[in-house]
């Protein structure tokens, strides 16, 4: 061989094209089916949790309303008792004699008022018309 080195030219065929994968229709359908089923399950769980929390919230509101009713019943009882004590004839007589300087009527101070009957209406011919 000659004094020179062998020159080999190796040419590689390099393609930088992007790899395009085929869409697997079966796998794509399975993915969407799983998403829909998962959405339905999540929706059912959220609906169930919502109902549960609403039930608890209504229970708290009922308890608060019952406590408020008991308080109002107690206030009502005190007010009725106060009304009855203010209406007592002994209290009214005491206030009248002490504060207002009234005196109880004697046996000769009483007077009888008779009921007056109304007069019959006038005859029809006398009534004026417009």
ZILINJO-V316510 format. One line per field, one symbol per residue. ss: DSSP state (H for helix, E for strand, - for the rest). Layout:
ss = ???
This chain:
ss = ------------------------HHHHHHHHHHHHHHHHHHHHHHHHHHHHHHHHHHHHHHHHHHHHHHHHHHHHHHHHHHHHHHH-HHHHHHHHHH--------------------------------
